[in-house]
Amino acid sequence: MSVSLQTCDKTFQKVQVFLEFVNFYRHFIKIYSQIVSSLTGLLKGSKNEKKTELFEWSKGSAKAFNYLKKVFMTVFILVYFDSELKN
């Protein structure tokens, strides 16, 4: 998934996939649970992994989404191991 190409897509599946992606790196993001709370709130009320009513994409959801995009585009979370580097 290319984070830089994602926009504020308001479908249940797109939000769910985005949250699954960022959840993998949750240990590296300070106050992760507080940041994503507005996004996870969008998934409440789903039935059989499908959202039946429209999202109410709030300013908080957009702010959290944009912050997480920024984190993944600017911070090196994973780097390749370099055996020549000394600790």
N, C-alpha and C positions, 0 to 999 in steps of 0.2 A: 504494500500500500504506500503510495506516495503522499506524504502528509502535505507537502507544499501545493499539491494540485487539488486538495480537498477544500471545498467551500462549506458554508453552513448548510449542508444538506439536511433537510428536515424529515427524512424517512426513518422509520424504526430500525430497519436493517443497517443503514449507514451509520447511525449513532451507535448501535450495538457493536459493529465491527470496529469503529474508532475506539470505543472504550475497551474492547478486548486487546487492541494493539497497545494502548497507553498503559493498561493494567499490568502488562508484562514488565514494564519499567517502573512500577509504582515505588519500589524501594529507593530509587534514585531521585525522586521528586519530593521536595519538602511539602508538607501538609497536603499530600495527594488526596486524601479522602475529603478534605474540605473543598479542594478545587473542583473535584468531579461531582460533588453532591448535586449541583443543579443539572448536570447532564444525566446522572443516574435517575434523577427524579422524572425525567422525560420517559423513561422506560416503565414506570409504574403503571399498572392498569392494563398490562398486556395479557392476552389470552393465547395460549399455545404458541408462544414466541412471536406473536403478531400484535401490533398495536392497531386497535380498531378506530380510535378517534384521532383527530389531527393534533400535532404537537403545538404547544404554546411556547415558541422559541423566545425565551425571555432575554433581557439584557445580561443577566447572570450566566445563562447558558452560552451566549455568544462570547462573553468575556472569558469564560473557562475554556471554551473551544479554541479561541485565538491565543490564549496564554499557552496552552499545551502545544499547539502548532509551533509557536515561537520557540518553546523549549526544545522540541525535537529538531528544529532547523538550525539552532545556534549552538547547542551544547553537544560535545562529543561524549556520548554515553558509553559506547563500546568502541574500543580500539583494538587493532591487531596486536598480538604479542610480539615484542621485539626482543630477542634473546641478547642482542648486542648492547642494549641499554643497561646501565648499572643502577642499582637501587641506591 
